[in-house]
């Protein structure tokens, strides 16, 4: 069964430009068997499509790779609107954390919620994200804060993945916050000796993550955890969100594939990212909602050749944004990058962060047929029309999710 999208403006990879695109005006994409079979100009592709089942004339609209959200905190159990309102009144995120708000509050909400309620909330958020073009999503544990509840989170992610049309990558964010009933070293012991082996034994992990921060874990604690993680499980780090305390060095030491947040980077840390070839994942809506408007140095990272991904950081505390076009718009308008760079950041670079750059993130022959058609010919309309959903049609694995 084949589907051909014709007469579109195709954004194909430019091998000579890490963040650029080879644009095919009046281009076409042919999908068959769940994969991309051919990408070419419409005039070249049409004569060979005698057996195609469906031909869709997109009438000049942009055809782009399906969006990849490489950093979310789905699933969670409830929102934290009152904390957002408190931050508007001047209370800092760190102060809320010390007062047992923040992640610890979400862990209480998590423990009190039923599996069915958590699944229903997560499903609603994912379905909304898909309507905005997300075709692959990373989901994390991290609100359990006990061995049993962290395993519960990963099992629920596995359950969600089995019933959703989009691709899901499962991450164990085991060092997210210090549990109320543990000392930090005691919790690291429990993670390394119990939680991590159990999660691996059940086949629940694609990646692991940890949070280096003054209110979370030290670089030494995180290094100890990540050194215990066997390959091919991907290692990542939340770091440099509110301070710079050695997270980049720890990430480089353990061979982390990516470091996430990066609002507070020193020149020496950027040098180390370049030398270590670590990707950077930037979540500008988290900076926006933190009421500080201190953003990661996206322009400098890209200029230095760092592979930069954008993600939603969808979570109930600091980034209640679940769609990537809004993230792209914030990044372009506030962080000095181009719309084309933002598109690369939510497609091929985000796929790289997840270790899936050979399967998703590009309109390349053999890749999974995750394709988005915009309601415009230019990706520049995404940041220009902030708040507007620019997605016209979506295919995941060659099957259409929605039609305009």
C-alpha positions, 0 to 999 in steps of 0.5 A: 500500500503506497501513498504519494504526496505531490506538488509540495515544498519538500524539506529534505536534508542537506548533507552539507549543512547540519542545520539546513535544508535542500528544498524541492519546490514542486516536490513529492514524497512516496511512502510504502510499507510504513517507510519512505520509498522515494523523495523527488520532484513531482515530475520525476516521481509520478511516472513510476507510481502506476500502482500507488493506492493514494495520491494526495496533492498538497497544493504547494504546502510544506512537506516536512519530517514528523516532529520529534519531542525528545524531552517530556515528563509524561506521564504525570498525575495532575497540574500545579497551577497554584505554584505557577501563580506563586512564581508570578508573585515572586516565589522562586522555583527553588523556594517551592522545592524546599517547601515540598512543592515542585517534583516532590508535590508531583510525586504525592499526586502520582502516588494518589492517582490510579493507573487509569487516571494517569493513562487517561491524562497522558493519552489526552496530552499525547493526542493533542501533541500529535495534532500539532505534528509530534510523531515521536515522543520521549516519556520519562519516569521521575515522579515516583521517588520510590523503587516501586513507583518508578517501576510503575511509571515505566510500566505505564509508559510501556502500556501507553506505547503499545496503544498509541500510533506514535513512536515512544522512547522510555527514559528512566529519570531515576535521579530527579529529586531527593525522595522525602524518605531517603538521603541523597546517597541512600537513594542513589544506592537504591537506584544503582542496586535495585531500581536500575537492575529491575528496570533493565530486567523487565526491558523497560528502558531505552535511556536514563536521565538524572538531574544535576542541580543544587536542589537535586543531585551532585555531579559525583552522585550522578556520575556514579549512577550513569557509570552503572548503566550498560550500553546500549541504554542512552545516558542523558543529563538534566543540567545547568538549568539554574546553576553551573555546578559541574554537570557538563564535566560529569556528562562528558566523563560518562559519555552522555549523548546529550545534556538538557536545559543549559540555561547557565553555561560557561565558555569552558563548558561550551568548549567541552560540549564541542570536544565531547560531541554532546548534543544539547537539548534546549527547552525555551518554554521552561525558561519562559515559565520560570519567570526569569527569561534567561535562555540557553545560548542557542545561537552560540551553540549552533555557531560552535557546531553543537547539534542542538535539539528543541523539546517541550519539557512538558511537565506540570511545574515549569513547562505546561506546553505540549506542542513543538510548533510553540517551542519553535516559535519561542526559540526563533523569536527569543533565542536568535535562531532561524525557522529552518534551524528550529525545524532541524532541532525538532526533527533530525537533531531530536532524533539523534538525541534519542539514538534514532537518527537512522530511523526517524527525523528526516525525509530520507529513503528507508526512514519511517514514514513520519511526515507532516504537511503544514498549512503553509509553504514556508516553515517561517509561518510557524514562528510568525503565527505564534499560537496557531496550529500550522499542521494540516495533515500527519502520517505516522508509519505511513498511516494518516493520523488526521486530515485537513 
